[in-house]
Amino acid sequence: MHTDGLKPHTPPKLENNARPLTWLPALLWVFTAVWVLSMSILLILRPDFLRAEPSASAGPTPASSNKAAVQLPSLPGDAPVTSIIRRITPHTVKAQNGRMDVIEYTVVSGDSIFGIAKQFGIQPESVLWANYDVLRDDPHMISIGLKLKIPPVDGVYYQWKAGDTLEGVARQLGVDPLDITSWPSNHLDVTNPVIAPGSYVMVKGGHREFRTWVVPTFARGPAGVNKTVYGPGACDTGEGGAYGSGYFVWPTVNHYLSGNDFWSGHLAIDIAALTGTPVYAADSGVVVYAGVIGGGYGNMVMIDHGNGYQTVYAHLSRFAVRCGSSVSQGQIIAYAGSTGNSTGPHLHFEVRYYGAFINPWQVLP
């Protein structure tokens, strides 16, 4: 072939240091193969450091299937079981005031059973029941310096007697025996409670009937009154006399209390009044008693209103009327004081209807 004098092109020769790296791809493939093989072996063998710890929310790890199940011994169905059965109650045995023990309180001037009970957050009945040995269920027996037992909760602080049984006392006070044995300050063994005669136990929630100390109701008219029986202030009022309207006014200027309110152990109200403050007839009627009398009342006036109502005014310092006198509504009949069993001057005021006690709040304006 004619090449017009041109020579064929031949590639230039490379120097030794410029040769292509043909071995690098092969090396990378080998490295990748070794890494994949290593990871496969690790996943199959799973060493301890690769095993995940169970999470807190996960359930218990199931036992390995190659472990044999443990067979528990079976109990005979008729085997006797000895246990203590206790009543389930949603309430804890704890006093609301945080106190569990009975404490002692010394009566001071101006105290009353109602006021003391309110001070310690319990009912006045509970104070009377805890102090039968000194009060005999009579709130008028309170006096300055007298030491009273104050229970931590409402109930009966009961002195155990010879022959008492747990079931009998519980039934008498209207509670369950467990109410007695479970009270912490009684320190009783629930399984074997032993209570010595003469000792005291706190019966939470217990209650009982108590004797109400009141003066008798004196009737107007020729009743043949014997002063040696009824007291020096009694008299035979004879026939006639003033009659009440059935509507009452306050017997004092003050219209608020200073002491006991009306409750089951105190069938009257104690109205605030200083010594010498005038006391007025709540309605017209005949004075059927004016003098000193027992039961803690001190100087007392009783008026029969001739319509079934009688009113009583006690702890008086002195009198302004005599027994047998007819009085009109609002007339001064006496002056307030603190005679009888009283810790301070006030007026003890009762309203009776055919001998039954009426809450004065129901008839006073």
Kinemage of the C-alpha trace (Angstrom):
@kinemage 1
@onewidth
@group {chain A} dominant
@subgroup {mainchain}
@vectorlist {calphas} color= white
{ca met a 1} P 0.000 0.000 0.000
{ca his a 2} L 1.212 3.418 -0.776
{ca thr a 3} L 1.392 5.482 2.356
{ca asp a 4} L 2.579 8.655 0.870
{ca gly a 5} L 5.641 8.359 2.961
{ca leu a 6} L 3.717 8.155 6.350
{ca lys a 7} L 4.764 5.634 9.014
{ca pro a 8} L 2.163 3.692 10.999
{ca his a 9} L 1.315 5.087 14.599
{ca thr a 10} L 2.673 3.066 17.515
{ca pro a 11} L 1.799 3.821 21.230
{ca pro a 12} L 4.573 5.300 23.225
{ca lys a 13} L 6.243 3.122 25.786
{ca leu a 14} L 5.377 3.851 29.499
{ca glu a 15} L 8.003 4.376 32.032
{ca asn a 16} L 8.232 1.846 34.899
{ca asn a 17} L 6.705 4.268 37.467
{ca ala a 18} L 3.602 4.995 35.378
{ca arg a 19} L 2.160 1.515 35.014
{ca pro a 20} L -1.637 1.112 35.834
{ca leu a 21} L -2.587 -0.435 39.262
{ca thr a 22} L -4.288 -3.613 38.129
{ca trp a 23} L -3.959 -5.319 41.560
{ca leu a 24} L -6.073 -2.790 43.619
{ca pro a 25} L -9.584 -3.982 42.597
{ca ala a 26} L -8.643 -7.531 43.433
{ca leu a 27} L -7.442 -6.470 46.889
{ca leu a 28} L -10.731 -4.650 47.608
{ca trp a 29} L -12.798 -7.696 46.647
{ca val a 30} L -10.740 -9.878 48.957
{ca phe a 31} L -11.181 -7.456 51.870
{ca thr a 32} L -14.963 -7.260 51.331
{ca ala a 33} L -15.297 -11.025 51.217
{ca val a 34} L -13.358 -11.422 54.477
{ca trp a 35} L -15.554 -8.759 56.247
{ca val a 36} L -18.829 -10.352 55.115
{ca leu a 37} L -17.624 -13.780 56.228
{ca ser a 38} L -16.590 -12.429 59.640
{ca met a 39} L -19.983 -10.722 60.253
{ca ser a 40} L -21.807 -13.915 59.246
{ca ile a 41} L -19.828 -15.934 61.772
{ca leu a 42} L -20.519 -13.378 64.537
{ca leu a 43} L -24.271 -13.373 63.862
{ca ile a 44} L -24.371 -17.145 63.982
{ca leu a 45} L -22.339 -17.561 67.155
{ca arg a 46} L -23.770 -14.424 68.978
{ca pro a 47} L -21.234 -13.874 71.757
{ca asp a 48} L -22.529 -12.583 75.117
{ca phe a 49} L -21.499 -8.984 74.424
{ca leu a 50} L -23.784 -8.932 71.357
{ca arg a 51} L -26.844 -10.336 73.115
{ca ala a 52} L -29.359 -7.598 73.988
{ca glu a 53} L -30.439 -7.245 77.616
{ca pro a 54} L -34.201 -7.638 78.141
{ca ser a 55} L -36.024 -4.324 78.503
{ca ala a 56} L -37.846 -3.340 81.712
{ca ser a 57} L -41.210 -3.670 80.007
{ca ala a 58} L -40.479 -7.094 78.623
{ca gly a 59} L -41.879 -10.082 80.390
{ca pro a 60} L -39.825 -12.845 82.007
{ca thr a 61} L -37.552 -14.800 79.687
{ca pro a 62} L -39.171 -18.135 78.972
{ca ala a 63} L -37.353 -21.116 80.331
{ca ser a 64} L -35.252 -23.091 77.904
{ca ser a 65} L -37.164 -25.881 76.334
{ca asn a 66} L -34.446 -28.353 77.233
{ca lys a 67} L -34.967 -27.814 80.994
{ca ala a 68} L -37.186 -30.261 82.785
{ca ala a 69} L -40.298 -28.823 84.536
{ca val a 70} L -40.232 -28.904 88.352
{ca gln a 71} L -43.098 -30.877 89.871
{ca leu a 72} L -44.384 -29.242 93.103
{ca pro a 73} L -45.714 -31.480 95.855
{ca ser a 74} L -49.499 -31.477 96.139
{ca leu a 75} L -51.250 -30.851 99.479
{ca pro a 76} L -54.197 -32.973 100.565
{ca gly a 77} L -57.495 -31.125 100.115
{ca asp a 78} L -58.752 -31.948 103.599
{ca ala a 79} L -55.652 -30.735 105.437
{ca pro a 80} L -56.659 -28.435 108.355
{ca val a 81} L -55.535 -24.803 108.080
{ca thr a 82} L -54.983 -22.783 111.262
{ca ser a 83} L -55.209 -19.033 110.788
{ca ile a 84} L -56.536 -15.797 112.296
{ca ile a 85} L -59.482 -14.285 110.459
{ca arg a 86} L -59.664 -10.500 110.747
{ca arg a 87} L -62.416 -8.220 109.555
{ca ile a 88} L -61.491 -6.143 106.524
{ca thr a 89} L -62.096 -2.434 107.076
{ca pro a 90} L -61.169 0.469 104.799
{ca his a 91} L -60.555 2.716 107.807
{ca thr a 92} L -57.272 2.831 109.648
{ca val a 93} L -57.235 2.687 113.441
{ca lys a 94} L -56.183 6.269 114.035
{ca ala a 95} L -57.682 9.250 115.788
{ca gln a 96} L -58.455 12.282 113.642
{ca asn a 97} L -56.477 14.524 115.991
{ca gly a 98} L -53.480 12.188 115.809
{ca arg a 99} L -53.753 11.295 119.506
{ca met a 100} L -54.243 7.669 120.541
{ca asp a 101} L -54.099 7.876 124.350
{ca val a 102} L -56.397 9.364 126.978
{ca ile a 103} L -55.025 12.577 128.470
{ca glu a 104} L -55.808 14.542 131.637
{ca tyr a 105} L -57.322 18.029 131.624
{ca thr a 106} L -57.743 20.380 134.594
{ca val a 107} L -60.939 22.454 134.612
{ca val a 108} L -60.423 26.214 134.709
{ca ser a 109} L -62.754 29.161 135.218
{ca gly a 110} L -65.419 29.450 132.537
{ca asp a 111} L -65.165 25.817 131.402
{ca ser a 112} L -68.140 23.627 130.586
{ca ile a 113} L -68.408 20.033 129.435
{ca phe a 114} L -69.690 21.262 126.079
{ca gly a 115} L -66.820 23.724 125.681
{ca ile a 116} L -64.139 21.227 126.741
{ca ala a 117} L -65.468 18.644 124.296
{ca lys a 118} L -65.441 21.197 121.469
{ca gln a 119} L -61.873 22.171 122.354
{ca phe a 120} L -60.684 18.572 121.901
{ca gly a 121} L -62.871 17.779 118.877
{ca ile a 122} L -65.118 15.178 120.496
{ca gln a 123} L -68.750 14.989 121.617
{ca pro a 124} L -69.682 16.087 125.180
{ca glu a 125} L -71.183 12.655 125.843
{ca ser a 126} L -67.722 11.134 125.406
{ca val a 127} L -66.358 13.426 128.131
{ca leu a 128} L -69.162 12.438 130.517
{ca trp a 129} L -68.739 8.719 129.788
{ca ala a 130} L -64.990 8.949 130.438
{ca asn a 131} L -65.488 10.619 133.829
{ca tyr a 132} L -68.404 8.821 135.431
{ca asp a 133} L -66.375 8.379 138.620
{ca val a 134} L -66.336 12.158 139.262
{ca leu a 135} L -69.291 13.516 137.228
{ca arg a 136} L -71.835 10.671 137.564
{ca asp a 137} L -73.173 11.637 134.113
{ca asp a 138} L -74.059 15.108 135.425
{ca pro a 139} L -72.450 18.008 133.514
{ca his a 140} L -73.304 20.328 136.416
{ca met a 141} L -70.829 18.484 138.655
{ca ile a 142} L -67.935 20.237 136.925
{ca ser a 143} L -65.832 22.516 139.136
{ca ile a 144} L -62.626 24.522 138.897
{ca gly a 145} L -59.549 22.354 139.512
{ca leu a 146} L -61.355 19.106 138.718
{ca lys a 147} L -59.191 16.719 136.675
{ca leu a 148} L -60.974 15.108 133.731
{ca lys a 149} L -59.944 12.273 131.444
{ca ile a 150} L -60.195 13.306 127.767
{ca pro a 151} L -60.476 10.399 125.289
{ca pro a 152} L -58.845 10.713 121.848
{ca val a 153} L -62.013 9.805 119.924
{ca asp a 154} L -65.746 9.574 120.474
{ca gly a 155} L -66.722 6.510 122.416
{ca val a 156} L -66.670 5.116 125.931
{ca tyr a 157} L -63.570 5.019 128.119
{ca tyr a 158} L -64.681 1.940 130.025
{ca gln a 159} L -63.426 0.607 133.335
{ca trp a 160} L -63.343 -3.200 133.251
{ca lys a 161} L -65.269 -4.951 136.001
{ca ala a 162} L -64.868 -8.392 137.507
{ca gly a 163} L -66.927 -10.862 135.489
{ca asp a 164} L -66.888 -8.741 132.307
{ca thr a 165} L -66.343 -10.540 129.023
{ca leu a 166} L -65.151 -9.064 125.757
{ca glu a 167} L -68.326 -10.098 123.953
{ca gly a 168} L -70.567 -8.853 126.752
{ca val a 169} L -68.972 -5.400 126.996
{ca ala a 170} L -68.945 -5.032 123.206
{ca arg a 171} L -72.638 -5.892 123.062
{ca gln a 172} L -73.438 -3.527 125.938
{ca leu a 173} L -71.658 -0.605 124.228
{ca gly a 174} L -72.912 -1.400 120.718
{ca val a 175} L -69.599 -2.286 119.041
{ca asp a 176} L -67.749 -5.302 117.659
{ca pro a 177} L -65.224 -7.012 120.001
{ca leu a 178} L -62.522 -6.248 117.445
{ca asp a 179} L -63.146 -2.528 118.018
{ca ile a 180} L -61.862 -3.055 121.555
{ca thr a 181} L -58.956 -5.408 120.897
{ca ser a 182} L -57.640 -3.513 117.857
{ca trp a 183} L -57.387 -0.062 119.482
{ca pro a 184} L -53.593 0.424 119.848
{ca ser a 185} L -53.517 2.115 123.257
{ca asn a 186} L -55.435 -0.802 124.804
{ca his a 187} L -52.317 -2.956 124.250
{ca leu a 188} L -54.286 -6.190 123.864
{ca asp a 189} L -53.259 -9.428 122.199
{ca val a 190} L -55.841 -9.966 119.455
{ca thr a 191} L -55.463 -13.742 119.679
{ca asn a 192} L -55.735 -13.850 123.488
{ca pro a 193} L -57.016 -10.578 124.981
{ca val a 194} L -56.652 -10.492 128.756
{ca ile a 195} L -58.122 -7.465 130.565
{ca ala a 196} L -57.634 -7.095 134.308
{ca pro a 197} L -60.579 -5.833 136.411
{ca gly a 198} L -60.163 -2.156 137.276
{ca ser a 199} L -58.201 -1.318 134.142
{ca tyr a 200} L -59.535 0.998 131.438
{ca val a 201} L -60.047 0.314 127.738
{ca met a 202} L -60.946 2.782 125.003
{ca val a 203} L -64.047 1.626 123.116
{ca lys a 204} L -64.075 3.685 119.941
{ca gly a 205} L -67.621 4.338 118.688
{ca gly a 206} L -69.156 2.897 121.864
{ca his a 207} L -72.216 4.457 123.452
{ca arg a 208} L -74.504 3.841 126.387
{ca glu a 209} L -77.496 5.290 128.148
{ca phe a 210} L -76.598 7.681 130.931
{ca arg a 211} L -78.497 9.117 133.820
{ca thr a 212} L -79.788 12.635 133.207
{ca trp a 213} L -79.654 14.736 136.341
{ca val a 214} L -82.542 17.202 136.432
{ca val a 215} L -84.709 18.724 139.105
{ca pro a 216} L -88.333 17.542 139.175
{ca thr a 217} L -91.108 19.516 137.526
{ca phe a 218} L -93.200 21.327 140.120
{ca ala a 219} L -96.910 21.704 139.390
{ca arg a 220} L -98.930 24.792 140.236
{ca gly a 221} L -101.999 24.496 142.471
{ca pro a 222} L -102.604 22.857 145.852
{ca ala a 223} L -100.192 19.939 145.385
{ca gly a 224} L -99.397 19.433 149.076
{ca val a 225} L -95.702 20.267 148.555
{ca asn a 226} L -93.339 18.933 151.214
{ca lys a 227} L -90.330 21.246 151.480
{ca thr a 228} L -88.247 18.558 153.172
{ca val a 229} L -88.554 16.511 149.964
{ca tyr a 230} L -88.447 19.144 147.222
{ca gly a 231} L -86.282 21.790 148.878
{ca pro a 232} L -86.706 25.082 150.719
{ca gly a 233} L -87.851 26.969 147.623
{ca ala a 234} L -91.003 24.904 147.096
{ca cys a 235} L -94.483 26.053 148.085
{ca asp a 236} L -98.196 25.344 147.700
{ca thr a 237} L -99.247 27.898 145.082
{ca gly a 238} L -102.996 27.474 145.553
{ca glu a 239} L -105.558 28.255 142.879
{ca gly a 240} L -105.416 30.830 140.071
{ca gly a 241} L -102.477 32.907 139.070
{ca ala a 242} L -101.114 34.276 135.770
{ca tyr a 243} L -101.082 32.249 132.547
{ca gly a 244} L -98.622 32.361 129.701
{ca ser a 245} L -99.247 33.195 126.054
{ca gly a 246} L -97.238 30.303 124.617
{ca tyr a 247} L -94.745 32.760 123.099
{ca phe a 248} L -91.391 33.370 124.775
{ca val a 249} L -88.864 36.184 125.049
{ca trp a 250} L -85.172 35.928 125.914
{ca pro a 251} L -84.623 35.800 129.691
{ca thr a 252} L -81.456 37.927 129.452
{ca val a 253} L -80.167 40.893 127.490
{ca asn a 254} L -77.515 38.687 125.863
{ca his a 255} L -78.693 36.296 123.148
{ca tyr a 256} L -75.628 34.065 122.922
{ca leu a 257} L -74.171 31.146 124.851
{ca ser a 258} L -71.374 30.898 127.378
{ca gly a 259} L -70.978 27.201 128.100
{ca asn a 260} L -73.205 24.261 127.312
{ca asp a 261} L -75.599 24.152 124.402
{ca phe a 262} L -78.631 21.837 124.333
{ca trp a 263} L -77.561 18.203 123.986
{ca ser a 264} L -78.535 14.805 125.372
{ca gly a 265} L -76.503 15.277 128.556
{ca his a 266} L -77.523 18.911 129.096
{ca leu a 267} L -81.196 19.579 128.429
{ca ala a 268} L -80.865 23.358 128.555
{ca ile a 269} L -78.758 26.214 127.233
{ca asp a 270} L -76.231 28.292 129.170
{ca ile a 271} L -76.718 31.951 128.280
{ca ala a 272} L -73.881 34.429 128.788
{ca ala a 273} L -74.582 36.703 131.762
{ca leu a 274} L -72.414 38.469 134.316
{ca thr a 275} L -73.085 38.205 138.030
{ca gly a 276} L -75.906 40.581 138.943
{ca thr a 277} L -77.316 40.791 135.402
{ca pro a 278} L -81.165 40.868 135.504
{ca val a 279} L -83.012 37.674 134.585
{ca tyr a 280} L -86.502 38.082 133.069
{ca ala a 281} L -89.526 35.795 132.967
{ca ala a 282} L -89.649 34.284 129.455
{ca asp a 283} L -93.478 34.237 129.684
{ca ser a 284} L -96.177 35.000 132.237
{ca gly a 285} L -97.020 32.426 134.898
{ca val a 286} L -96.746 31.419 138.543
{ca val a 287} L -93.453 30.899 140.409
{ca val a 288} L -93.581 27.319 141.716
{ca tyr a 289} L -90.020 27.266 143.105
{ca ala a 290} L -87.618 29.990 144.233
{ca gly a 291} L -84.665 28.905 146.350
{ca val a 292} L -81.546 26.749 146.508
{ca ile a 293} L -81.821 23.212 145.166
{ca gly a 294} L -79.530 20.213 144.627
{ca gly a 295} L -78.244 18.654 141.429
{ca gly a 296} L -75.724 21.439 140.839
{ca tyr a 297} L -78.409 24.037 139.986
{ca gly a 298} L -77.642 26.314 142.949
{ca asn a 299} L -80.261 29.062 143.364
{ca met a 300} L -83.172 28.315 141.017
{ca val a 301} L -86.508 29.744 139.917
{ca met a 302} L -89.151 27.619 138.156
{ca ile a 303} L -92.228 29.158 136.552
{ca asp a 304} L -95.360 27.207 135.588
{ca his a 305} L -97.050 29.012 132.698
{ca gly a 306} L -100.386 27.217 133.094
{ca asn a 307} L -100.459 25.895 129.493
{ca gly a 308} L -98.220 22.859 129.840
{ca tyr a 309} L -94.977 24.863 129.715
{ca gln a 310} L -92.531 25.385 132.576
{ca thr a 311} L -89.271 27.357 132.452
{ca val a 312} L -86.250 26.956 134.752
{ca tyr a 313} L -83.622 29.586 135.636
{ca ala a 314} L -80.559 28.342 137.578
{ca his a 315} L -77.148 29.412 139.066
{ca leu a 316} L -78.782 32.667 140.242
{ca ser a 317} L -77.007 35.026 142.612
{ca arg a 318} L -80.240 36.313 144.254
{ca phe a 319} L -84.005 36.382 143.817
{ca ala a 320} L -86.481 39.127 142.927
{ca val a 321} L -89.656 37.031 143.443
{ca arg a 322} L -90.997 34.485 145.922
{ca cys a 323} L -92.577 31.097 145.390
{ca gly a 324} L -96.304 31.489 144.675
{ca ser a 325} L -95.935 34.888 142.993
{ca ser a 326} L -97.615 35.598 139.666
{ca val a 327} L -95.236 37.179 137.164
{ca ser a 328} L -95.684 38.748 133.760
{ca gln a 329} L -93.579 38.241 130.652
{ca gly a 330} L -90.368 40.306 130.796
{ca gln a 331} L -90.576 40.940 134.545
{ca ile a 332} L -87.311 40.699 136.522
{ca ile a 333} L -87.448 37.501 138.584
{ca ala a 334} L -83.794 37.127 139.695
{ca tyr a 335} L -80.165 38.053 138.990
{ca ala a 336} L -77.557 35.894 137.252
{ca gly a 337} L -74.694 34.307 139.149
{ca ser a 338} L -72.537 31.207 139.526
{ca thr a 339} L -74.102 29.297 142.430
{ca gly a 340} L -74.215 25.505 142.497
{ca asn a 341} L -71.821 23.546 140.294
{ca ser a 342} L -70.592 26.251 137.950
{ca thr a 343} L -67.214 27.464 136.712
{ca gly a 344} L -68.364 31.006 135.964
{ca pro a 345} L -71.436 33.268 135.911
{ca his a 346} L -74.128 32.412 133.357
{ca leu a 347} L -77.829 31.557 133.203
{ca his a 348} L -78.916 27.930 132.913
{ca phe a 349} L -82.251 28.100 131.049
{ca glu a 350} L -84.648 25.177 130.498
{ca val a 351} L -87.995 24.862 128.736
{ca arg a 352} L -90.272 21.928 129.586
{ca tyr a 353} L -93.591 20.926 128.084
{ca tyr a 354} L -95.702 18.597 130.243
{ca gly a 355} L -92.470 17.392 131.814
{ca ala a 356} L -90.626 16.778 128.519
{ca phe a 357} L -87.563 18.871 127.708
{ca ile a 358} L -87.803 21.234 124.729
{ca asn a 359} L -84.778 22.716 123.012
{ca pro a 360} L -85.019 26.422 123.949
{ca trp a 361} L -83.799 27.394 120.487
{ca gln a 362} L -87.132 26.105 119.136
{ca val a 363} L -89.203 28.617 121.139
{ca leu a 364} L -86.937 31.639 121.575
{ca pro a 365} L -87.213 34.384 118.941
